[in-house]
Amino acid sequence: MTPQMVISIGREALTLVVLVAGPMLLFGLVVGLIVSIFQAVTQINEMTLTFVPKILAVALALLLFLPWMINKLTDFTHHLFDLIPGLVG
């Protein structure tokens, strides 16, 4: 196992993490921005008001993107298993 191979696997793993977490983070960001604008317009400064919509948005994103996320993660895992024979030697 060469250092370049380790760096390549690490880069692929970090890219996958960003790709898989992206939809949920994006949904949470958009809903948080909308709630912040609503709070600024209505001058309601309740801190707990942001949590419930964000949790619901992240749960919705998880439900929508879960099959795609599982597919990406299993593809990466299969790729790692395919690399195992080349590691010894």
N, C-alpha and C positions, 0 to 999 in steps of 0.2 A: 504494500500500500504506500503510494507516494504522497508527499505533501500536497501536490497538485490535485490528487484525487480527493483527499480530505477537504481541501478548499472548495472543490467543485460540489461535493456532496453537501457541505455546509451552505454554500450559496443557493443550491437548489432547495434545501430545507427552509432557509430564510425567505426565499421567494414564495414558496408554498404557504408559509405562515401568513405572509402579508396578503397573498391572494385569497386564502380561505377566510381570514378575519376581516377582510375589506368590506364585504357587503354588510355585515352586522355593524361595523364601525360607521360606515357611511349612513345607514339608516338611523343610527343613534345620533349622529352629527346633524342630520337634516331635521329630525324631530326636535332636538335640543335647540337648534337655531329658530325654528318656528315657535317653540314655547317661549324662548327668550324675547322674541319680537312681540309676542302676545303679552308677556309680562311688562315689557317696556311701554306698550301702548295703553294697557289698562292700569298700570302702576300697582299691580299685584306682585308683591315681592315675597311670595311664599316659596321657600327653598324646596319643600317636598313636592311641589307641583311638577317639577321637571322629572322626577324619578319614575312615576307610573307610565307616562307616555313613552319615555325612553325604553323602559323594560318591555312594554308592549311592542314597540317598534323593533327591538332587537329580537324578541321572540318571533315576530312575524318574518323577519329576515332569515332567521334560523329555519323556520318551517319552509320558506320558499326555496332557500338555497341548500338545504341539507343534502338532498340527493347528489347535487353537483359537488358539494364539499366532500362527501364520502367517496365519490368517484375519484376526485383528485388525490385524496389521501391514500386510497387503495392503489392507484396507479403508481404513486411515489413509493409505497411499500413494496410493490412488485418489482419496481426498478431497483430498489436496494437489495432485494433477495436475488435478483439477477446478477448483481455485482459481487455477491459473496464468493462464487468460485474463482473470480479473478483476484481476490484479496490474498489468497494463500499462494505462496510461491515465490 
